[in-house]
Amino acid sequence: MAGVKDRWTSDGARFMKQLDELKRLQVCIGFQSGDKKRKPNEQDGKKKSEKRDVTNLDIAMWNELGTSTSPSRPFMRNSIDRHVDVIRAVAVKQIQALSSGASARQVLTVMGNIQKGLMQHEIMTGQFAPNAEITIRGGWMRNKKTGKPFYVQGKKSDRPLVDSSQLQQSVHFVIKPKGGG
């Protein structure tokens, strides 16, 4: 059929434009660089002038993966693994919303807000190894590498991750181009 040319309706053209936008964008949920900082309780063997700020991203990583002195408390992984059905159901609704006129950014915003809420919920309700006794009561400890003393501010609870709600409140999401920094 020579001379036949396909044409998109305005709705079809808009839908294809939003699909292209979805291919180009990603939603990143968690702890973003440049997050609010706080001073550590310990110097990690560094001179005072070398002491660096500890970010919420640091705290999240140490809790998610664990350290040599504290167990893993995987609230990020669990927020996905324990809620796969919820995430799938929301994704299906967002596909429908996209086909009904929602933009790619609107769809990604809904997905970001859902996962942010699931992560915050996991911080508050997850079943994690309790805080160590020294973490609960506070007191002086020694750095294992340097032997230098440092003070641990007590948290007054055996419940990890929720002492000040700072970690929970710092969960955010951003929509940005795929592959970009």
GIHU-V253032 format. One record per pair of residues at least 6 apart in sequence whose C-alpha atoms are under 6 Angstrom apart, sorted by the first residue. I is the first residue (numbers start at 1). J is the second residue. D is the distance in whole Angstrom. If there is no record, write none. Layout:
# GIHU-V253032
i=I j=J d=D
i=I j=J d=D
This chain:
# GIHU-V253032
i=18 j=104 d=5
i=22 j=104 d=5
i=24 j=177 d=6
i=24 j=178 d=6
i=25 j=176 d=6
i=25 j=177 d=4
i=25 j=178 d=5
i=26 j=175 d=6
i=26 j=176 d=6
i=26 j=178 d=5
i=27 j=174 d=6
i=27 j=175 d=4
i=28 j=173 d=5
i=28 j=174 d=5
i=29 j=172 d=6
i=29 j=173 d=4
i=30 j=171 d=5
i=30 j=172 d=5
i=31 j=57 d=5
i=31 j=171 d=5
i=37 j=54 d=6
i=37 j=55 d=4
i=38 j=53 d=6
i=38 j=54 d=5
i=39 j=53 d=5
i=39 j=54 d=6
i=40 j=54 d=6
i=42 j=150 d=6
i=43 j=51 d=6
i=45 j=146 d=6
i=63 j=72 d=6
i=63 j=73 d=5
i=64 j=72 d=5
i=64 j=73 d=5
i=64 j=74 d=4
i=65 j=72 d=5
i=66 j=72 d=4
i=73 j=128 d=6
i=75 j=122 d=6
i=75 j=123 d=6
i=76 j=119 d=6
i=79 j=118 d=5
i=79 j=119 d=5
i=79 j=122 d=6
i=94 j=107 d=6
i=112 j=173 d=6
i=120 j=168 d=5
i=130 j=158 d=5
i=130 j=159 d=6
i=131 j=158 d=5
i=131 j=160 d=6
i=135 j=154 d=5
i=136 j=154 d=5
i=136 j=155 d=5
i=136 j=156 d=5
i=136 j=157 d=5
i=136 j=158 d=6
i=137 j=154 d=5
i=137 j=156 d=6
i=138 j=152 d=5
i=138 j=153 d=5
i=138 j=154 d=4
i=139 j=151 d=6
i=139 j=152 d=5
i=140 j=150 d=6
i=140 j=151 d=4
i=141 j=149 d=5
i=141 j=150 d=5
i=142 j=148 d=5
i=142 j=149 d=4
